């Protein structure tokens, strides 16, 4: 993993549009003040909401197998076995 380039607080103030465009494009920066690192600008990770049918099928082919009985027993072991009625306990 590469080390993000350093920019001074003054650079950030004077070139904010250019720097923010770079961050939006995936670039990270370490911000410095008086030669000392004080923070990082990093792009936010965007989550994809839609997966195509072909992508889902490809991911499913490499997924581990699932034993329904084992899955059910795991769920039962983790489930709250108490009634929702507080007076029924």
C-alpha positions in Angstrom: 0.0 0.0 0.0 1.4 3.4 -1.0 1.8 6.3 1.4 -0.5 9.2 0.6 1.2 12.3 -0.5 1.5 15.1 2.0 -0.1 18.5 1.5 0.2 21.5 3.8 -2.8 23.2 5.4 -2.0 26.2 3.3 -2.1 24.0 0.1 -5.5 22.7 1.2 -6.8 26.1 1.7 -5.5 27.5 -1.6 -6.1 24.5 -3.8 -9.2 23.0 -2.1 -11.2 22.5 -5.3 -8.3 20.7 -7.0 -7.6 18.6 -4.0 -11.2 17.7 -3.3 -11.6 16.6 -7.0 -8.6 14.3 -6.5 -10.1 12.9 -3.3 -13.4 12.3 -5.2 -11.3 10.5 -7.8 -9.9 8.1 -5.2 -6.7 9.9 -4.1 -5.8 10.2 -0.4 -3.7 12.9 1.2 -2.0 13.5 4.6 -2.5 17.1 5.7 0.4 18.7 7.6 0.8 21.8 9.7 4.3 23.1 10.5 5.7 20.0 9.0 3.8 17.6 11.2 1.0 15.3 10.0 -2.4 16.4 11.5 -5.0 14.4 9.5 -5.9 12.5 6.4 -8.2 13.2 3.6 -9.5 9.9 2.2 -12.3 9.1 -0.2 -15.5 7.6 1.2 -16.1 4.0 0.1 -19.2 3.8 -2.0 -21.3 0.7 -1.8 -22.9 -0.7 -4.9 -26.5 -1.4 -4.3 -27.2 -3.4 -7.5 -25.6 -6.6 -8.5 -26.3 -8.1 -11.9 -27.7 -11.6 -12.2 -24.4 -12.7 -13.9 -22.3 -11.3 -11.0 -24.5 -13.0 -8.4 -24.3 -16.3 -10.2 -20.5 -16.0 -10.4 -20.2 -15.2 -6.7 -22.6 -18.1 -5.8 -20.4 -20.6 -7.7 -17.5 -19.9 -5.3 -19.6 -19.7 -2.1 -19.1 -22.4 0.4 -21.8 -25.1 0.6 -24.5 -24.9 3.2 -26.0 -27.8 5.2 -29.6 -26.8 6.1 -29.6 -28.9 9.3 -26.4 -27.3 10.6 -27.6 -23.9 9.7 -30.9 -24.5 11.6 -29.2 -25.8 14.7 -26.8 -22.7 14.6 -29.8 -20.4 14.4 -31.6 -22.2 17.2 -28.5 -22.0 19.4 -28.3 -18.3 18.9 -32.0 -17.5 19.1 -33.5 -16.0 22.2 -35.4 -18.9 23.8 -37.4 -16.6 26.1 -40.9 -15.5 25.5 -41.5 -11.9 24.7 -43.8 -11.7 27.6 -41.8 -10.5 30.6 -44.4 -12.1 33.0 -44.0 -15.4 31.3 -40.4 -16.0 32.5 
